[in-house]
Amino acid sequence: MKKKINLTIDEELIPPVKNYANKQGKSISQLVEELLTERLNKGKNEFVDKWLGKLNLVEKTDERMKFLKNRFQL
């Protein structure tokens, strides 16, 4: 459900924001919502993004690993 809120921004910013929104085919509300959503979600995947593809699994051959592989049918 969407709800109205009031925002206060610099008067000089309004014309370029309206122009930008118009060029994007969106309302100012849509732009603000997208920017806020992006900002709020920014930190959620930082760990994954940082380490993705950088960790390699080493094949272990010790007795405990053999036991776990056998137990869990890996």
MARLUM-348924 format. One record per atom (N, C-alpha, C, O): residue number from 1; atom name; x, y, z. Coordinates in steps of 0.05 Angstrom, whole numbers, plus 5000, padded with zeros to 4 digits. Layout:
<keros>
KERO ronu fikol px py pz
KERO NUM CA X Y Z;
...
</keros>
This chain:
<keros>
KERO ronu fikol px py pz
KERO 1 N 5017 4977 5000;
KERO 1 CA 5000 5000 5000;
KERO 1 C 5018 5025 5000;
KERO 1 O 5037 5026 5015;
KERO 2 N 5012 5044 4983;
KERO 2 CA 5027 5068 4981;
KERO 2 C 5014 5090 4998;
KERO 2 O 4989 5090 5000;
KERO 3 N 5030 5108 5008;
KERO 3 CA 5019 5129 5025;
KERO 3 C 5034 5155 5018;
KERO 3 O 5058 5154 5013;
KERO 4 N 5021 5177 5019;
KERO 4 CA 5033 5203 5013;
KERO 4 C 5049 5213 5036;
KERO 4 O 5042 5209 5059;
KERO 5 N 5072 5226 5029;
KERO 5 CA 5088 5240 5049;
KERO 5 C 5096 5267 5036;
KERO 5 O 5096 5270 5012;
KERO 6 N 5105 5285 5053;
KERO 6 CA 5115 5311 5042;
KERO 6 C 5145 5311 5044;
KERO 6 O 5157 5302 5064;
KERO 7 N 5158 5321 5023;
KERO 7 CA 5187 5324 5023;
KERO 7 C 5194 5353 5019;
KERO 7 O 5180 5367 5004;
KERO 8 N 5214 5362 5032;
KERO 8 CA 5223 5390 5028;
KERO 8 C 5251 5389 5016;
KERO 8 O 5269 5377 5027;
KERO 9 N 5253 5401 4992;
KERO 9 CA 5279 5402 4978;
KERO 9 C 5284 5430 4968;
KERO 9 O 5266 5447 4967;
KERO 10 N 5309 5436 4961;
KERO 10 CA 5317 5462 4951;
KERO 10 C 5300 5469 4926;
KERO 10 O 5297 5452 4908;
KERO 11 N 5290 5493 4926;
KERO 11 CA 5273 5502 4904;
KERO 11 C 5287 5500 4876;
KERO 11 O 5274 5495 4856;
KERO 12 N 5313 5505 4876;
KERO 12 CA 5328 5504 4851;
KERO 12 C 5331 5475 4841;
KERO 12 O 5337 5471 4817;
KERO 13 N 5327 5456 4857;
KERO 13 CA 5330 5428 4850;
KERO 13 C 5305 5417 4836;
KERO 13 O 5306 5398 4821;
KERO 14 N 5283 5430 4840;
KERO 14 CA 5257 5420 4830;
KERO 14 C 5256 5418 4799;
KERO 14 O 5250 5397 4789;
KERO 15 N 5263 5440 4784;
KERO 15 CA 5262 5438 4755;
KERO 15 C 5279 5416 4743;
KERO 15 O 5270 5401 4726;
KERO 16 N 5305 5414 4751;
KERO 16 CA 5321 5392 4739;
KERO 16 C 5311 5364 4747;
KERO 16 O 5313 5345 4732;
KERO 17 N 5300 5362 4771;
KERO 17 CA 5290 5336 4780;
KERO 17 C 5265 5329 4763;
KERO 17 O 5262 5306 4754;
KERO 18 N 5248 5348 4759;
KERO 18 CA 5224 5343 4742;
KERO 18 C 5232 5335 4713;
KERO 18 O 5221 5317 4701;
KERO 19 N 5252 5349 4703;
KERO 19 CA 5262 5344 4676;
KERO 19 C 5274 5316 4674;
KERO 19 O 5268 5301 4656;
KERO 20 N 5290 5308 4694;
KERO 20 CA 5302 5282 4695;
KERO 20 C 5281 5260 4696;
KERO 20 O 5282 5240 4682;
KERO 21 N 5262 5264 4714;
KERO 21 CA 5240 5244 4717;
KERO 21 C 5224 5241 4691;
KERO 21 O 5217 5219 4683;
KERO 22 N 5219 5264 4678;
KERO 22 CA 5205 5263 4653;
KERO 22 C 5220 5248 4632;
KERO 22 O 5209 5232 4617;
KERO 23 N 5246 5252 4630;
KERO 23 CA 5263 5238 4611;
KERO 23 C 5264 5208 4616;
KERO 23 O 5266 5192 4598;
KERO 24 N 5262 5201 4642;
KERO 24 CA 5262 5172 4650;
KERO 24 C 5234 5160 4647;
KERO 24 O 5232 5135 4649;
KERO 25 N 5214 5176 4642;
KERO 25 CA 5187 5166 4640;
KERO 25 C 5176 5158 4667;
KERO 25 O 5159 5139 4669;
KERO 26 N 5185 5171 4688;
KERO 26 CA 5176 5164 4715;
KERO 26 C 5168 5189 4729;
KERO 26 O 5174 5212 4721;
KERO 27 N 5153 5185 4751;
KERO 27 CA 5146 5207 4768;
KERO 27 C 5169 5212 4788;
KERO 27 O 5186 5195 4792;
KERO 28 N 5168 5235 4801;
KERO 28 CA 5188 5241 4821;
KERO 28 C 5185 5221 4844;
KERO 28 O 5205 5213 4856;
KERO 29 N 5161 5214 4850;
KERO 29 CA 5156 5195 4871;
KERO 29 C 5169 5168 4865;
KERO 29 O 5181 5156 4883;
KERO 30 N 5167 5159 4840;
KERO 30 CA 5179 5134 4832;
KERO 30 C 5210 5136 4835;
KERO 30 O 5222 5117 4845;
KERO 31 N 5221 5158 4827;
KERO 31 CA 5250 5162 4829;
KERO 31 C 5259 5161 4858;
KERO 31 O 5279 5147 4865;
KERO 32 N 5245 5175 4875;
KERO 32 CA 5252 5176 4904;
KERO 32 C 5249 5148 4916;
KERO 32 O 5267 5139 4931;
KERO 33 N 5228 5134 4909;
KERO 33 CA 5224 5107 4920;
KERO 33 C 5246 5088 4911;
KERO 33 O 5256 5073 4927;
KERO 34 N 5254 5090 4885;
KERO 34 CA 5276 5073 4875;
KERO 34 C 5302 5079 4889;
KERO 34 O 5317 5061 4896;
KERO 35 N 5308 5105 4892;
KERO 35 CA 5333 5113 4905;
KERO 35 C 5334 5104 4934;
KERO 35 O 5355 5094 4943;
KERO 36 N 5312 5107 4948;
KERO 36 CA 5311 5098 4976;
KERO 36 C 5313 5068 4979;
KERO 36 O 5327 5058 4996;
KERO 37 N 5300 5053 4961;
KERO 37 CA 5301 5024 4961;
KERO 37 C 5330 5015 4956;
KERO 37 O 5340 4997 4969;
KERO 38 N 5342 5028 4936;
KERO 38 CA 5370 5021 4929;
KERO 38 C 5388 5026 4953;
KERO 38 O 5406 5009 4959;
KERO 39 N 5385 5049 4966;
KERO 39 CA 5402 5056 4989;
KERO 39 C 5398 5037 5012;
KERO 39 O 5417 5028 5025;
KERO 40 N 5373 5029 5017;
KERO 40 CA 5367 5011 5040;
KERO 40 C 5377 4983 5035;
KERO 40 O 5385 4969 5053;
KERO 41 N 5378 4975 5010;
KERO 41 CA 5387 4948 5003;
KERO 41 C 5417 4946 4998;
KERO 41 O 5428 4925 4994;
KERO 42 N 5430 4969 4997;
KERO 42 CA 5458 4970 4990;
KERO 42 C 5476 4951 5007;
KERO 42 O 5492 4937 4996;
KERO 43 N 5473 4952 5033;
KERO 43 CA 5490 4937 5051;
KERO 43 C 5483 4907 5053;
KERO 43 O 5498 4892 5065;
KERO 44 N 5461 4899 5042;
KERO 44 CA 5452 4871 5046;
KERO 44 C 5470 4851 5033;
KERO 44 O 5474 4829 5044;
KERO 45 N 5481 4857 5009;
KERO 45 CA 5497 4837 4995;
KERO 45 C 5527 4844 4994;
KERO 45 O 5542 4832 4979;
KERO 46 N 5536 4862 5011;
KERO 46 CA 5564 4870 5010;
KERO 46 C 5582 4846 5016;
KERO 46 O 5603 4843 5003;
KERO 47 N 5576 4829 5035;
KERO 47 CA 5593 4806 5041;
KERO 47 C 5594 4787 5017;
KERO 47 O 5616 4779 5010;
KERO 48 N 5571 4781 5006;
KERO 48 CA 5571 4763 4983;
KERO 48 C 5586 4775 4959;
KERO 48 O 5602 4761 4947;
KERO 49 N 5581 4800 4954;
KERO 49 CA 5595 4814 4932;
KERO 49 C 5625 4814 4936;
KERO 49 O 5640 4811 4917;
KERO 50 N 5633 4818 4960;
KERO 50 CA 5662 4820 4966;
KERO 50 C 5676 4793 4963;
KERO 50 O 5699 4793 4952;
KERO 51 N 5664 4771 4970;
KERO 51 CA 5677 4746 4970;
KERO 51 C 5669 4727 4948;
KERO 51 O 5682 4706 4944;
KERO 52 N 5649 4734 4932;
KERO 52 CA 5640 4716 4910;
KERO 52 C 5663 4710 4891;
KERO 52 O 5675 4728 4880;
KERO 53 N 5668 4685 4887;
KERO 53 CA 5688 4676 4869;
KERO 53 C 5717 4677 4879;
KERO 53 O 5735 4670 4865;
KERO 54 N 5720 4686 4904;
KERO 54 CA 5747 4688 4915;
KERO 54 C 5755 4666 4934;
KERO 54 O 5779 4663 4941;
KERO 55 N 5736 4650 4942;
KERO 55 CA 5742 4628 4960;
KERO 55 C 5741 4602 4945;
KERO 55 O 5722 4597 4930;
KERO 56 N 5761 4585 4949;
KERO 56 CA 5762 4559 4936;
KERO 56 C 5761 4538 4958;
KERO 56 O 5774 4540 4978;
KERO 57 N 5746 4517 4952;
KERO 57 CA 5745 4495 4971;
KERO 57 C 5768 4477 4966;
KERO 57 O 5775 4471 4943;
KERO 58 N 5781 4468 4988;
KERO 58 CA 5803 4450 4986;
KERO 58 C 5793 4422 4991;
KERO 58 O 5778 4418 5010;
KERO 59 N 5801 4404 4974;
KERO 59 CA 5793 4376 4978;
KERO 59 C 5808 4365 5002;
KERO 59 O 5832 4363 5001;
KERO 60 N 5793 4357 5022;
KERO 60 CA 5806 4346 5046;
KERO 60 C 5804 4316 5045;
KERO 60 O 5785 4304 5036;
KERO 61 N 5826 4304 5054;
KERO 61 CA 5826 4275 5054;
KERO 61 C 5831 4263 5081;
KERO 61 O 5837 4239 5083;
KERO 62 N 5827 4278 5102;
KERO 62 CA 5831 4267 5129;
KERO 62 C 5808 4249 5136;
KERO 62 O 5787 4248 5122;
KERO 63 N 5811 4234 5157;
KERO 63 CA 5791 4214 5166;
KERO 63 C 5764 4226 5172;
KERO 63 O 5744 4215 5166;
KERO 64 N 5764 4250 5185;
KERO 64 CA 5739 4263 5192;
KERO 64 C 5723 4270 5167;
KERO 64 O 5699 4266 5166;
KERO 65 N 5737 4281 5147;
KERO 65 CA 5724 4288 5122;
KERO 65 C 5713 4264 5108;
KERO 65 O 5691 4264 5097;
KERO 66 N 5728 4242 5108;
KERO 66 CA 5719 4217 5095;
KERO 66 C 5694 4208 5109;
KERO 66 O 5674 4199 5096;
KERO 67 N 5694 4209 5136;
KERO 67 CA 5670 4201 5151;
KERO 67 C 5646 4218 5144;
KERO 67 O 5624 4208 5140;
KERO 68 N 5649 4245 5144;
KERO 68 CA 5627 4263 5138;
KERO 68 C 5617 4259 5109;
KERO 68 O 5593 4259 5105;
KERO 69 N 5635 4255 5090;
KERO 69 CA 5626 4250 5063;
KERO 69 C 5610 4224 5061;
KERO 69 O 5589 4223 5047;
KERO 70 N 5619 4204 5075;
KERO 70 CA 5605 4178 5074;
KERO 70 C 5578 4181 5088;
KERO 70 O 5558 4171 5078;
KERO 71 N 5578 4194 5111;
KERO 71 CA 5553 4197 5126;
KERO 71 C 5532 4213 5111;
KERO 71 O 5508 4205 5111;
KERO 72 N 5540 4234 5098;
KERO 72 CA 5521 4251 5084;
KERO 72 C 5520 4246 5054;
KERO 72 O 5508 4261 5038;
KERO 73 N 5532 4224 5046;
KERO 73 CA 5532 4215 5018;
KERO 73 C 5540 4238 4998;
KERO 73 O 5526 4244 4979;
KERO 74 N 5563 4250 5004;
KERO 74 CA 5573 4271 4987;
KERO 74 C 5593 4261 4967;
KERO 74 O 5604 4276 4951;
</keros>
